[in-house]
Amino acid sequence: MPTISASKREPRVSQLQTPNEALTMRSTFSRRLKTHLRLLVPIVLLALQSQFPTGARAQTQAPTQHFVCNIGYTPQECLVAMTVLRPRLPILVYNLAQVQLPVLVEAQAAMTQIFAEAGVEAMWINCPVHGECGGEAKRREFRIRIVSQAKGIVTHDPLGVAIPCDRNADTCYFYVFYAPIRNLAERNEARPGHVLGQVMTHELGHALLGPNAHALSGIMQSALPTADLRHLLYFTPSQAKCLRADLFATEPGISSGGTAN
């Protein structure tokens, strides 16, 4: 058997690494792992969702959200990833008071933010004053009529009123009164759209939580705190849980026995 002289042997490559090389390799591996996880997680979530019985899907919401948000997602990416797990809230707006578009857009943005904090996705449809609107989706709809004054509407609330709405109803109606809302905003140096959005949220909250849903704090207070109208109010954690449970119970494809956490 021929032998190879020491002079012809290939030099051995040292397996030792400098601290900088080891740190670079760990950093590269970490970035690659995070990239792969971001690609795999939406696929895994959709696969898991299809394996659960429909009545149990809402119950997996909170654990799945925590899982998604704790593997390196930015807050914006986390919000996008959780969209598929949020119940949807179809809101049809009839601007009978002819509120200016920038004011209405600000009101809808405030309302969207408040419901997003409660884990609910608001879906907006701006309807014509006269004519048909909505009715295509097989889910409960919430119709807001923005009027100038409460003429012909029996209510003790100067800003708005929600018509009692049963969970089995196809449509829920409520009214907000823009003239007193605008006056309230001007007196307290707040933007009308900001206040309008909170009033609409409050009344829609009654449609979902019931007529006796007033609370000591948050958006469901019996009266807006005029001392600080420039900051948004939100649903309490228990109210948010009830909102999600109510909407999931009427979500197409989810049985009425499902609950949300």
C-alpha positions in Angstrom: 0.0 0.0 0.0 1.6 3.3 -1.1 2.2 5.9 1.5 2.0 9.7 1.2 4.8 11.7 2.3 4.3 14.3 5.0 5.3 17.0 2.4 2.4 16.0 0.1 -0.3 15.9 2.7 -3.0 18.6 2.5 -2.8 21.0 5.5 -5.6 20.5 8.0 -8.1 23.3 8.4 -8.4 24.5 11.9 -11.8 23.9 13.4 -11.4 26.7 16.0 -13.2 29.9 15.3 -12.5 33.4 16.6 -15.1 35.0 18.8 -16.1 37.4 16.0 -16.7 34.5 13.6 -18.8 32.6 16.1 -20.9 35.7 16.8 -21.4 36.3 13.0 -22.5 32.7 12.5 -25.0 32.8 15.4 -26.4 36.1 14.1 -26.8 34.7 10.6 -28.5 31.6 11.9 -30.9 33.7 14.1 -31.9 35.9 11.1 -32.5 32.8 8.9 -34.6 31.1 11.6 -36.7 34.2 12.1 -37.3 34.5 8.4 -38.4 30.9 8.1 -40.7 31.2 11.1 -42.4 34.3 9.6 -43.0 32.3 6.4 -44.3 29.2 8.1 -46.5 30.6 10.8 -49.4 31.9 8.6 -49.4 28.5 6.8 -49.4 26.6 10.2 -52.2 28.9 11.5 -54.4 28.3 8.5 -53.8 24.5 8.6 -54.6 24.4 12.4 -57.7 26.5 11.8 -59.0 24.0 9.3 -58.5 21.1 11.6 -60.5 22.5 14.5 -64.3 22.0 14.7 -65.9 25.3 13.7 -67.4 25.9 17.2 -63.9 25.7 18.7 -62.1 28.1 16.5 -63.0 31.2 18.5 -61.6 29.5 21.6 -58.2 29.3 20.1 -58.0 33.0 19.4 -56.1 34.3 22.4 -53.4 31.5 22.6 -52.8 31.8 18.8 -52.4 35.6 19.1 -49.8 35.2 21.8 -47.9 32.6 19.8 -47.8 34.8 16.7 -46.7 37.9 18.5 -43.9 36.3 20.4 -41.8 34.9 17.6 -40.3 38.1 16.3 -43.1 39.9 14.5 -43.2 43.6 14.6 -46.4 45.1 16.0 -47.6 45.9 12.5 -46.9 42.4 11.2 -48.6 41.0 14.3 -51.7 43.0 13.6 -51.8 41.7 10.0 -51.3 38.1 11.2 -54.1 38.3 13.7 -56.6 39.8 11.2 -57.8 36.3 10.2 -58.7 35.6 13.9 -60.8 38.7 14.4 -64.6 38.7 14.2 -65.9 41.2 11.6 -68.3 44.0 12.3 -70.2 45.3 9.2 -71.1 49.0 9.8 -73.3 50.7 7.3 -73.4 54.5 7.6 -76.2 56.8 6.3 -74.9 60.4 6.5 -78.3 62.1 6.6 -76.8 65.1 8.4 -74.4 65.7 5.5 -71.4 65.6 7.8 -68.3 66.8 6.0 -66.1 64.0 4.6 -63.0 64.7 6.6 -65.0 64.7 9.8 -66.7 61.4 8.9 -63.4 59.8 7.9 -61.9 60.8 11.3 -64.9 59.4 13.1 -64.6 56.1 11.3 -60.9 56.0 12.0 -61.4 56.5 15.7 -64.2 53.9 15.8 -62.0 51.4 13.9 -59.1 51.9 16.4 -61.4 51.4 19.4 -62.8 48.2 18.0 -59.4 47.0 16.9 -58.2 47.3 20.5 -61.1 45.1 21.5 -60.0 42.5 18.9 -62.8 43.3 16.4 -62.4 44.3 12.7 -64.7 47.1 11.6 -65.9 46.9 8.0 -67.2 50.2 6.7 -69.9 50.8 4.0 -70.9 54.4 3.3 -74.5 54.1 2.0 -76.4 56.6 -0.2 -79.0 58.6 1.6 -81.7 57.1 -0.7 -81.5 53.6 -2.1 -80.6 50.1 -1.1 -77.3 49.4 0.6 -75.8 46.2 2.1 -77.6 43.0 2.5 -75.0 41.0 0.5 -73.1 39.4 3.4 -74.7 36.6 5.4 -74.0 38.2 8.7 -75.7 40.7 11.0 -75.4 44.3 9.9 -75.2 47.5 12.0 -76.8 50.5 10.4 -75.8 54.0 11.7 -78.0 56.9 10.8 -76.3 60.3 11.4 -79.0 62.9 11.7 -78.8 66.5 12.8 -81.3 66.5 15.7 -83.3 63.9 17.5 -86.6 65.0 15.9 -89.3 62.3 16.1 -86.9 60.0 18.0 -87.9 59.2 21.6 -84.7 59.2 23.7 -83.3 60.7 26.9 -79.7 60.7 25.5 -78.8 64.0 23.8 -76.1 62.5 21.6 -77.5 59.2 20.2 -79.7 56.1 20.8 -79.5 52.4 20.0 -82.6 50.4 19.1 -82.7 47.2 21.2 -81.3 44.5 19.0 -81.5 40.7 19.5 -78.6 38.5 18.6 -80.8 36.7 16.1 -81.7 39.9 14.3 -80.4 40.4 10.8 -80.0 44.1 11.2 -79.4 46.4 14.2 -80.2 50.2 14.0 -79.0 53.2 15.9 -78.9 56.9 15.5 -76.4 59.6 16.4 -77.3 63.4 16.6 -74.5 65.4 14.9 -75.6 69.0 15.9 -75.2 68.4 19.7 -72.1 66.3 19.1 -70.5 69.2 17.1 -71.5 71.7 19.8 -70.1 69.5 22.5 -66.8 69.2 20.7 -66.5 73.0 20.1 -67.3 73.8 23.7 -64.5 71.5 24.9 -61.9 72.3 22.1 -62.1 68.8 20.6 -62.4 67.8 17.0 -66.0 66.9 16.0 -64.9 63.7 14.1 -63.1 62.5 17.2 -66.2 62.9 19.4 -68.5 61.6 16.7 -66.5 58.4 16.4 -66.7 57.8 20.2 -70.5 58.4 20.3 -71.1 56.0 17.4 -68.9 53.4 19.2 -70.9 53.9 22.4 -74.2 53.4 20.7 -73.0 50.3 18.7 -71.7 49.0 22.0 -75.2 49.0 23.3 -76.4 47.0 20.3 -73.8 44.3 21.1 -73.7 44.5 24.9 -77.3 45.4 25.7 -79.1 48.5 27.0 -77.7 48.1 30.5 -74.1 48.1 29.4 -73.1 51.4 31.1 -69.8 51.2 33.0 -67.8 53.4 35.4 -64.9 53.8 33.0 -64.2 53.4 29.3 -66.2 54.0 26.2 -69.4 52.7 27.8 -69.7 55.4 30.5 -73.2 56.9 30.7 -71.7 60.3 29.7 -68.6 61.3 27.9 -66.0 62.9 30.2 -66.0 66.4 28.9 -62.8 67.3 30.8 -60.8 65.2 28.4 -62.6 64.6 25.1 -59.3 64.7 23.1 -58.3 61.2 24.2 -60.0 58.0 23.0 -61.9 55.8 25.4 -61.9 52.0 25.0 -63.9 49.0 25.9 -62.9 47.2 29.2 -61.3 43.8 28.8 -64.5 42.1 30.0 -66.6 44.1 27.5 -64.2 43.3 24.7 -64.5 39.6 25.5 -68.3 39.9 25.3 -68.1 41.7 22.0 -66.0 39.0 20.4 -68.2 36.2 21.8 -71.3 37.9 20.5 -69.9 38.5 17.0 -68.2 35.0 16.8 -71.6 33.5 17.7 -73.1 35.0 14.5 -70.1 34.7 12.3 -70.7 32.7 9.1 -69.2 29.2 9.5 -69.0 29.4 13.3 -71.6 27.7 15.4 -73.6 29.7 18.0 -72.1 27.6 20.7 -68.6 29.0 20.2 -67.1 31.5 22.7 -64.2 33.9 22.4 -61.5 34.6 24.9 
